[in-house]
Amino acid sequence: MAVERSSIIITVFSTAPGVGKTLVATNFAAGLAKEGYNTCLIDLDLQFGDVENYLGFRGEYTLADARQALLEADARGIPRSQVDMTSFLTEWRKGNVGFAVLPAPHSITETYGLESRDVMDIVEGLRSFEYIVIDTTAVFSDLNMDMLDISTSIIFLGIMDFIPAIKNLKSGYDVLLRFDYEANKIRLVQNRSDSQKLVSQREVEKLFGREFYYNLPNDFPTARSSINFGVPAVLGTTHTKLGDSLWDLVGMFTNRPEAPKETTKPTGFFAKLSGLFR
Amino acid sequence: MAKKKDARWQVVVIEPDGDMQREIAATLDVTDEYEFLTKYPTAGAAISQSSVFQPNLFLMDVEAAENRRAIPEFTKAFPGTAILGTMSKWSNDIAMECAQHGALGCILKPFTGQELTDSIRVFEKRGTVGPTTTIAFFSPKGRSGKSTLLSNLALHLAKETGGAVGIIDADLQFGDQAMFYDAEPKYTILEAVRDINYVSPITLEPYFMPVAKNLRLLCCPKRPEYAELIDVASLTAVAHMAQSLFRYVLIDLPFGYSPFSVGMCEMADIIYLVGMMNTGFEVEHMKKALGIFEGWSYMKDMKVIFSRVQPCDETERRKLQKELEGFPTEIMPNEYLLLAAANSGRMGRGIKSDTLFAKKIAALAGEILAKGATP
């Protein structure tokens, strides 16, 4: 008998808001799906989630419905584990790439009384997925802390162009270490890494005491158009700096063999010229 | 009794309790700055007879409701004479009522001469007598530009009105105000909340760090996890007491709805709902946010402010306001100099007044002043 497998949970977290968590989370889900993994994306920005906005759809059901089902099960004395959580998912598809999404509640009143325990049970009910990607908010809440606890890996995302933001990232990162999260589990990813900065990357890395796991490029046009069109950059029809980097980053969370370097055939005048001397 | 030559204050004491009367009189007698003139048990007795003594300060027991209700009559009958309320147990409600009626402030009794002098100093610094305007800065999502807006508005109010301005950085986990002013606070909200039951406005003042002229800042805790130690009720008590110290109290909040942000908004006179233009979904988020505040519009001044709007003109402002179904909406331009100021802890220097951003701040301040002028 094969060993029972459980999902890999990747949580995209930060302690500075507006650094691109949702962009990275949606691209992760799309990238993993593109690789062929059975993937589910959960939006845990409960009040003002943007996953649906970034993916250009509106789900019939949200996390609020899933939670309602749990409450109804409680009322009827049915174990929560028997509620089929997958029935609240929406399949997002582009061409032959598809993944499941559990959107954030559509109204704020639906988030009242929503407890971390409920979300934990919902995630538990989605363990049949190979990958679960979780989008969060930039705050230490019970919910976020619980998600970090059950995560296989945490993408700790930051943009290092604004000193107060760097301060918040550093103090948040220190909290994670003080709370005994394994440093190995936390992957520092820098977004917009090649934008003009006041502080050098080396200085920031010195501050954090480690190197960035990955540096995403500053490719605003791609980010903007992918959000406007509701299609993650990793699924773009043309190569973009951002799309390629995100695809590369996703590969670092799977056992994807390194793609053979594309051999570029020499073309143009010099190529012809060099051909003469073969 | 020999008349004190250098006494700045000629004091009439209004106090029903005989022992307390004697104690206050004795304190005044031994303190150079004060000359004790006479005492009355009630405001009614004082208002009819005090003119004989030409006082310039009334120390009035304000725990008696009829006394504090008489404050407007005192300010009319004795123009230019200061009224300081006294209470044996601190009550923010009473303190606020006295301020509204025109008292300089309130202090706890009994007090020492030094405490009285410190109180008067702080209250005089607060600016013109009158109620405090409290402004809460709410944002649905993070990175809204609200902290920058707050800090510039605070500076403007402090500079232009001369009144004391207090900032409470209630963005408990990740507040940025201290950094904006390159401030290394000795005390933070954490200590203020811890001590709130043992302080009066005067002893609370040092928790607010001076960061610019007329501007003080109560910083957020030093570590994000300390936020857990702060409860809404205590923080509200701190904010209420701050209203006795400052003419304007500006409260920075964490993003989203939480007992904190809602509690702080509840005690504010003005709520700014701030969002930064970025992906365009901000308008949708704001609509959602307004849904929650809907029931409040009759009792609060509320305004949506979008930051980094481009182009920042009247057409754009109207367009956004229309999208929000006519809800009062203001827009702010991007201002790169602010980024540099925030990055270097130089926010306290202010920005050039000829920029569009500065003009918009001045306009907002104008509205706040107009509101403060009409009770």
Contacts between the chains, C-beta under 8 A, distances in Angstrom:
chain1	res1	chain2	res2	distance
A	15	B	173	7.6
A	15	B	174	6.2
A	15	B	224	7.1
A	16	B	142	7.6
A	16	B	143	7.7
A	16	B	174	7.3
A	17	B	141	6.4
A	17	B	142	2.2
A	17	B	143	4.5
A	17	B	255	6.4
A	18	B	141	7.4
A	18	B	142	5.6
A	18	B	143	2.8
A	18	B	276	7.5
A	18	B	278	7.3
A	19	B	143	7.9
A	45	B	141	7.8
A	47	B	140	7.0
A	47	B	256	5.0
A	47	B	257	6.0
A	47	B	288	7.8
A	48	B	140	4.9
A	48	B	141	5.0
A	48	B	256	6.8
A	48	B	285	4.7
A	48	B	288	6.7
A	48	B	289	7.9
A	50	B	279	7.5
A	50	B	281	5.9
A	53	B	279	7.3
A	53	B	281	4.6
A	53	B	284	7.3
A	54	B	279	8.0
A	107	B	288	7.3
A	107	B	291	7.6
A	108	B	257	6.2
A	108	B	288	6.2
A	108	B	289	7.8
A	108	B	291	7.1
A	108	B	292	5.6
A	109	B	292	7.9
A	111	B	257	7.9
A	137	B	142	7.5
A	137	B	255	7.7
A	137	B	256	7.0
A	138	B	142	5.3
A	138	B	174	7.4
A	138	B	255	8.0
A	139	B	173	5.9
A	139	B	174	7.5
A	139	B	254	6.6
A	139	B	255	7.7
A	139	B	256	7.9
A	140	B	173	5.9
A	140	B	224	5.5
A	140	B	225	6.9
A	140	B	227	7.6
A	162	B	339	7.0
A	162	B	342	7.0
A	162	B	343	6.5
A	163	B	179	6.7
A	163	B	342	7.0
A	163	B	343	4.5
A	163	B	344	7.5
A	163	B	345	8.0
A	164	B	147	7.9
A	164	B	176	4.0
A	164	B	179	4.7
A	164	B	180	7.2
A	164	B	342	6.0
A	164	B	343	7.9
A	167	B	176	7.6
A	167	B	179	5.8
A	168	B	174	4.4
A	168	B	176	7.5
A	171	B	174	7.4
A	171	B	223	6.8
A	171	B	224	5.8
A	172	B	174	7.4
A	172	B	224	6.3
A	175	B	223	7.1
A	175	B	224	5.2
A	175	B	225	5.8
A	178	B	225	7.5
A	179	B	225	7.9
A	198	B	343	5.6
A	224	B	279	7.7
A	227	B	279	5.4
